[in-house]
Amino acid sequence: MYEITVRHTNNASASAVHADGLAKRYGELWALRDLDLDVPAGTVLGLLGHNGAGKTTTIRILTTLAEPTTGRAFVAGLDVVADAARVRARIGLTGQYATVDDLLTARANLEMIGLLYHLPRAAARKRADELLERLTLSDAADRLVKTFSGGMRRRLDLAASLIANPPVLFLDEPTTGLDPESRREVWEMLGELVADGATLILTTQYLDEADGTADQIIVLDRGRIAAEGTPSELKARIGGERIEVSLDSPDQVEIASEALRPFADGPIAAEAGGIVTPARPGTRLIEVVRALDIAGVDASDVHRREPTLDDVFLTLTGKRQRDPEPELMETTA
């Protein structure tokens, strides 16, 4: 799990992002319903949910890329519909897919975006060099982006969203495709921005990132809020310890589940490499191991652990998050 400290106390009373009854409909399909938000300046909000739950729709509305069907939203104190142009000047956005120009160099991409933000040319060049250095892209600054790997393109896309030091930053799956070290570096930089007063709205499939960075979390399910609170509050809400069993063979999931049932205090979920379930109070691990052995289950590991945000997600939506997939309904609408 990522041990990244981004949370901090901020006494600002103004909301960086505020929404009342936000909703979006595509034909007969409601992608988002009755969303209320109040995100203080200098904090991090994590939006979690399976693909199609409404995360990207929310981001699109708040960044002026789509208009709500009903409700109102304000970013940096500005109405996202009535003051769309002014909102865009005060935000940064890293979408699910890199949007930099393949036929320009990394430096040229960032300088161009700086000029679009109306930065003086010298300031745009200086800021581009700073970000290329911070995101370890200096050695490739003058290469065409079409030669970049997926991870390099992702880092460049993040740099583009930071070029004008926006007070509000929207990150839609920001670390998809990055190796662990790059993910750590990105979160260190974002943590510094938050410490300086920036506000982050984050969606991610990496729930350890949300756990380590978000002050508040909203779980969306089928376009509505399923739960909200701090990571600790959400984990406390679903109960205590979990029993996790790692299996050598996926063919033994059903047998292992039956052996585990007397010790389960909730649903037993199959996951990659094994099964997991909430533990009944007083359960002794040695009893679980014996039951599995009697059932003939070849378990490579059996252990107890505290609940995670992945457990919260499973409990609330009935589905574990996996690797990122395109949210077709949201991104193509």
N, C-alpha and C positions, 0 to 999 in steps of 0.2 A: 504494500500500500504506500502511496505517496505521502510523505510527512512534510507537507508544505504549509507554512503558516502564512495565510493571507488575511485572516480576520483581524480586525482591530476595532477599537472603539472610536466612533466618530459622533460628535455632538451636534452635527448639522441637523437642523430640523426640516430643511427643505427636501422635498422628494425629487430625486433625479429622474425617476420614471413613475408615472401615476396613470392608472387606468380604471375606468368605471364601466362595468357591464359590457366589456369588449366582446364582440362576436363577429364571426365571418361565415358566410354561407356561399357555397358554390352550387348553384342549381338547387336541388333538394337536399344536399348534404351540408350539414353544419360542421365545419372544420374546427370551430371554436365557439364556446357558449359561456356567457356570463363570467368573464374573467375580470377580476379586480386585482390591481397591483398597487403597491405603495413601497417603492424602493428608495431608502434614504441615500443621499449622496455619500460616496466613499465606502460603499458596501458591495457585496457580491451576491447576486441572486442566481441560483441554479434552477433551470427549468428541465425537469426530467419527464420522460414518457417514452413509450414504444413508438416505432415509426407510424406516423399518421395520427399521433395523439394530439397534435396542435402546437408543438413547439416551434416549428419553422413558420407556421402561419402567424404565431404571436410575434416572432422576430420580424417578419415581413411587414406587419402592420406598424410596429414601433419604429421601424427604420424607413417608413414612408413608401415602401415598395408595393404595398397593397392597402386599400382603404377598408375600414371595418364596415360591416353591414349595419351593425348597431353599436352603440357605446362610444365613448371618447377616450383618448389617450394623450398624455402630455410627456414630452421628453425634454429635459433641461428647461422646464417651465413653458414649453411651446406646444401648441396643438399640432399633432402629427398630420392632420388633414389641412387645417387652415393655414398653418405656418410650415408647410413641408420643406420648402427651400431652406429656411432658417434652421430647421431641425437637422437637415443633412449636413450643414456646416458645423454642427456641434457634436457629431457622432462619428465613430469608426465602426466598421463592420467587417468581420471575417466570416464569410459564408461557408457552406459545407464543401464547396469546390473552389479551387484556386481560380481567380479571375484575372490574373496578370497577363500581359501581352507577350505571347511566345516570340514575337519578332523583334522585341526590344531587349536590351541588356537589363540586368537587375537594377543597376544604377539608373538607367534611363526610365524604367518603370516608376521608380520611387520619385525621381525628380519631376516627372510628368504629373503624378498625382499631387505632389506638393504644389505645383503651379495651378492645378485645378482647384485647390483649396485657397488660392490667391496668396500663397507664400511668395516673398521675393525670391528671385532665382538663386541668389547666393544662399539664402536661408534653406531653400528646398534642397540644394546640393549638400549643405552641411548636415541637415537632418537625415538625408539619405545615407550618407557615410556613417553617421552614428548608428543607425538601425542595422545597416549591413554588418558592422562590426559586432553589435550586440547579439545578432542572430547568427553569428559565425558564417556569414556569406561574403566577407570581404574578398576572399581569394577568387570568388566567382563573380565579382561585381560587374565585370565587363564582358561576361559571356552572355550569349543569347539565351533567353529563358527556355527555349525549346530544347536545350541540351540539359536542362536540370532534371534531377530525380524528383519523384513525387514529394519526398520530404523537404527538399530544397524549395520547391514551388510553394509548399505550404508555409514555410517560414517567411518567404518573400511576400506572400499574401497577407500574413499577419503584420509584417512591417508596413505594408501599404495602408493598413487600417490605423496605424499609429503615427503616420507621417505628420499629422497636424496636432498631435497631443490632445485628442478629443476628451472632453470631460465625461462622456458616456460611451462605453465600448460594448458592442454586441458581438459575442463569440458563438457562432453556430458550429459545433464540433471542431474547435480550433486546433486540436492536436491529432486529428485523424491522420494516420500515415507517418507519424513521427516516431523515431526510436525512443526508448526510455530516457536516454540522456538529453535528447532534444526536448522532450516533454518537460523534463525537470527545468531546463534552462528557460523555456517559455514561461513556465509558472513562476520562476524567480523574478523575471522581468515584469510580469503582470502584477505580482505581489508588490513590487516597488511602485507601480502606477497607482494601485489602490491605496498604499500608504501615503501617497501624495495627494489623495482626494478623488481619484477617478472612480467611476461606478462601472461595474461589470455585470452584464446580463449574459449568462452562460448556459448553453445546452451542451451536453456531452453524453456519450455512451460509456465513458470511463467513469464509473460511479466512485472510484477511489479519488478521482480528481474533485468531484463535487463535494465529497466528504471532507477533503482537505482544504477546500478553498471557499465554499459558500457560507455566507452568514445566514441566509435563509434559503429554503428549497421549496419549490412548488412541484408537485407530481401531477401531471396531466394524464387523463385517461379518457379517450373518445371525446376530446375537445373540452372537457370540464376539469375543474380542480378536484383531484381525488384526495389530496392531503397537502398541508403546508406547515412549515415550522423549521426550526434549526435542525441540522443533522442529528444532534443528540436527542432532540425531542421526538423526531420521527422514529429513530431506532428504539427509544424507550417505549414508544406506543405499541410496537408489535411484539413486545415480550422479551424474554431472557435468552439464555444460551441456545446455541444450535449444536447438533451432532452432525458431523460431516464424515462420510465414509468414501474413501477412494477405492475404486474397483479395478482389478486387472483386466476384467472382461465386461463389456457392455451387456453381454447375454445374462449377467447375473443381477441386473437392476431390479427385476421383479422379485426374485428370491430374497435379495438383500432388503428390499422395501418391506416384505412380509416379516422378516426377522426384526426389523427396526420398529415395526408398528406398536408393540407394547410400550415403547419408550418415547413415542411421538406425542407432542402436545399441539399438533397442527398438521397441515398437509406435508406429505413426503414428496420432495421434488427431485426429479432426475436432472442431472446437469452433466456437462462434459467431464467424464472421468469418474462419476459416482453419484451419490445421493446426499441430500441434506434435509434436516427436519428440526423444528423447534423441540427442545428437550423437556420432558415432563419434570417438574420439580422433584429433586431427590434422586434423579437417575444417576447411577454409578457407571462409569465408563467400562469397568471390568465386566459388568453384566451385559453391556452391549456387545463387547468383544466375544463373550462366551456364546451369546445368542447367534451371532454371525457364524461362529465356528461350528456350532451344532447344525446350522442350516447348510453348511458346506460352502459358505461364501469365502472366496479368496480375496480378502481385503488387503490392500497394500498400506493403508493408513486409516486410523480411526481417531478422531479428536473432537474436543469441544472448542467452541469459539463464541465470541460475542457477536450479536447481530450486526450486519453491514447494511449499507444502503441498497445493495443488491437484494437482500432479504426484504427490505421495506418495499422495494419495487415489485417483487414477486407476490408479497402479501396483498398489496393494493391493486395490482393489475392482473395477477395470475400469469405473468410472463416475465422471464429473466431477460435482461438486456444482453445482447450479444454484439458482435462486430457491427460497425455502422453499415446501414443500408440506405439507399436513396428513399426519401419520403416523397414518392411520386405524386401523391394527391396534393401535397403542399407546394412542391417546387415547380410543378408544371402548371399550376392554376394561375 
